[in-house]
Amino acid sequence: MSEALVATEVPEASAPGASGARQFWRRLRAQRAAMVAAVVVALLVLVALAAPLLTALEGQDPTTYHPSLIDSARGGVPLGSFGGVSGDHWLGVEPQTGRDLFARLVYGARVSLGVALAATAVQVLLGVVVGVAAALGNRWVDQLLSRITDIIVAMPLMIMALALLAIVPSSFPRPVLVALVIGFVAWGTIGKIARAQTLTLKELDYVAAARLSGWGTLRIARRELLPGLAAPVITYAALMVPANISIEASLSFLGVGVKPPTASWGQMLTSADVWYQAAPQYLLLPAAALFVTVLALTVLGDGIRTALDPRAASRLRIGTGRRRESKAGRSEAGKSDAGKSDADQSDADQSEAGQSEAGKEGTA
């Protein structure tokens, strides 16, 4: 009988899934700030993917030195106005080296976004696996994995990342190493989220029906529990991406992240800290790119969180249209009440007129 129950519930579950996706998209589209942020993120990803094409269109690359564009008498300041901006160098050149700033900026987007997304993928994979295993295991397994997760959460991220990156040989690809270090050191919070959500889901009726039908633990986790974990995991992952971008920039700024000549926004800020007066665009451009990227990803993550959980109020109440909708609702309600009062007054006048006519007839 339990097999029949599971068989009848599975087809019905497919329709709400599609309906839920449509509702999520409709709620996300209703938030203008989130949609603007999504467009900005899409443009940044497109720029990162098309970096070779864009630099080829400009005719430059991120590693070639141009000493003829540097004023050595002034300590390496770029020649020309605005840091050497010209038709050949759209955003100017770097001080001392003369490398094209536009090429390094678009290639830096590749490194920053790639490291952040790869680190987030590692965090989600480790956190979900450990959290689900702790929730479905016996008491000893749960205690062991929970204590390991607590240690990871309490571990200072920057100190551990600095220590791990300092002892790894320089021959290892640095962007890959940074992504792995961030992922392996910062998965504890999502592990706790996955464990708590799994403990709640495994007590529900459809999971009990699947267990009574003879399904194994792995099949139950894959078919019944993981879909229920999608919303909280996606929500938290969307907010982890901007945090990982900031961590990668901080590590590169401290000199243990991406190494030259590989372009990275954090590494560019490290080189620009002594040039903010002589060549301010060298500092402002990567800083502005980091600011816009982190802000857009944060707003988009907040919009995804609100769309997946419509009961939660958005932290960023920009462009949601709630105030306009409430004003429109109050205006319509006021018009409706005014119409009702006018109709009631008209009925009362007609009633009084009828009573007056009746009184005249009785007198006659």
Phi, psi and omega in degrees: 000322178296325178297321178294323179296315179295319181295326180281334182277332185295313178298324181290335182285339182289324182292314177299332178297312178295320178297320178297322178296319178294319178296320178299315181295321180293318179293323180291320179294335179289345180260105185295321180297319179294322180291321176297318178297322178296321177295318179297315179296319178298319178295319179296317178296320178297318177297318180295318181290326183264020181302315178298322180292319181293318179291326176293324177295324176284334182087023181229174174220165188278358186242347183284132178274146176231079183295337180290344180265007183246137176270096183294333180293336179257016176089013177103018178288139179298143176283151178090177182275152178055043175073024178086026179294132180202181177294334177273334181230098191295326180243014180091193182231163177287146171294151178071315184264326183078012178290148185293127185285323179296317180297319180289330179290315182287325174289329174295328175297322177301312183292312184296311180292320180296315179296317181296315181292319179294318178296320178296320178298318178295317180298316181295316181298309181294316182296317181292317180298311181293319180295315179292320178297321178293320182288327183267347181280179178283187186297318183290320177297317180297316180296316181296309182292326179293321178291322177297318178297320178297321179296318180296320180294320182282348183287132177292118188297309186295320181294315180294320179295319178298317181294316182292319181290335181283333185263350180279137180301148182291346180288341179288137181304121189293315179300321178295319180296316180298317179297318180293319180296313179298318181295317183283340183264340191236034180262000189296319184295316180290333173295320177294320179297315181296320179295313181297318180292322179294321177299326177286318185290325186288350176269357182282162188293320185290332175287321176296321177296320177295323179293319179292334179283355177100009179292145177281171183297317181295320180292321177296317179296320184283320187268330188246322187271317183299320175300326178287338178276350188300313185297306180294325181291315179297320179299311182290324179297322179296330178273344179280332183300309178297327177295320179292326175299317179295322179294316179297318178295322179293317179295318178293324178295325179279355175092008180245004180267232180290133184260149173298150009271007178297131183278134175209144181299317178295319178293325176295322177294325177299317181285339186268357187292342179257003184243014186291342177265316182284323181221075186297333181295334179294330177270320187288324184294306177294327178295317178295321178297317177297316181298312182296318182295311181296318179296315181296317180292325178293315179295319178295319177298321177295321178295320177296319179299316181291322180291325178284334178230085185295344179284339181279135178280137182291139176289331180251100186270053182252123172072016181279341178078009184292321182292319179296320179296319180293320177296318179297321179296318179294323180296315179295321179296321178295319178296319180296317179295322179295320178296319179295318181294322177296318180295320179296320180295321179295318177298320180294319178297317179297323179294318179295321179296320179296318179296323179294318178297319180296321179295322179295318179296320180295323178294319179295000000 
